[in-house]
Amino acid sequence: MISIRDLHKYFGSLHVLKGINLDVEKGEVLSVIGASGSGKSTLLYCINGLEPIQGGSVTVDGTDVHAKGTDINKLRTKLGMVFQQWNSFPHLTAQQNVELALKIVKKLPRDQAREIAFRQLRHVGLGDKLDVYPSALSGGQQQRLAIARALAMEPTYMLFDEATSALDPELVGEVLDTMRLLAEEGMTMICVTHEMGFARDVSDRVAYFHKGVMEEIGPPSQIFGNALSEHTRKFLANVR
Amino acid sequence: METTQSFFSGFTPYDLLFLGEAALRTLWISVLSISIGTVLGAIFGWILYEGRWIATLTIAPVLDIFRSVPLIIQLVLFYNFAPIVGLNLDPFASGLVILTIYTAALVANVARGGIEAVGLPMRRAARSLGMSYWQDLRHVVLPIGGRAVFPSWVGVALGVMKDSALVSVLGYVELLKASQILITRTQEPFLILTVAGAFYFALSYPLSRYASHLENRWAQ
């Protein structure tokens, strides 16, 4: 379980997250929606410790992410992350991209890493691209490669930071399909997204962020059908 | 006529051997200073990138001096002032020290550029997979940033190789000094400088060929 308690985050004097309280249970799919600059991506970075926090706490399976003694590198293997810019390692083939962390972080032997890489790449539909360099892959394929790379570490949770925002429209579908597949398999997911269709159809709960505050959280039927907050309704009216 | 013949004698095959030997000395001092200087420069570049104000106060100005003052002045100053502080270095060692620092100063900026070229998002992706700071630096930043600035580094290396000719002012008999000696004896500057130039070319060309071969392979 991921527990966020009274989380405060500042960039300099800018108060980006203003006291967030949130629990995400295992197996749950949570979509986080909201305007740009509402703090939703920052929330993900605070969950896996890529951004330090200034107040409150984030706990993952009982471990305080931001505590001094925490082995953050070990904890991060539990928290797979997929970024807006897919960030595939350009000097490595698809297979080597997936193998790298298995070899140096998990210290798996070569053939075991190879086998996991193959399995995960096939999982996201890239089984025929093992020896291809990222430069020869489309944006959608690179994003699926990034998903495979994160999945290979066998994370308990997957964090998606606007995974489809940088893609050409015709490539969004293949990535969303992969994310749907993961959700169906029972992966715990926090998806920061602008894809309202995905948020409505796939998530168990949807959270709406407004100016650093979690304005509203509830099942998709509530958020999209009968939102309690005026801000939520306004936002959804504008994006649709 | 007979007296002049005893002073000057023509270019002999043996002189080619002499030049070849000198070319090896050029190669030796270049390879050493470029290798050590590159390692030091990479470390300095990392400090420049990470250290921010600490680096600005310490190594950055020193590196600026070594990059800005003409190499020949650095060599003469160091060779003549080192004994005052108790360092008795021969021309080779003095040349090596200065060429190494000079290389390091140039490589430091190249290396910092390489780290910057990788970018924060890429490094966060690496860290998000559980890599430590050093694993990210070794397995992500080094190969990606290294490739990005490799052509600049080759430029530095070739430059230092040619600049090593300046060590001749200290009396180290490398390619240029050897040429001067032969010119004095044979009075055939065109021939000898052409041969020396050919030697320099023979030293540089393999490196630039190998570099473009690597770049082609990486471009895939």
Interface residues (C-beta under 8 A of the other chain):
Chain A: Y45 N48 L50 N73 K74 R76 T77 L79 G80 M81 F83 Q85 N87 F89 P90 H91 L100 A101 I104 V105 K106 Y133 S135 A146 R149 A150 M153
Chain B: P121 M122 R124 A125 A126 R127 S128 L129 G130 M131 S132 Q135 H139 V140 P143 I144 R147 W218 Q220
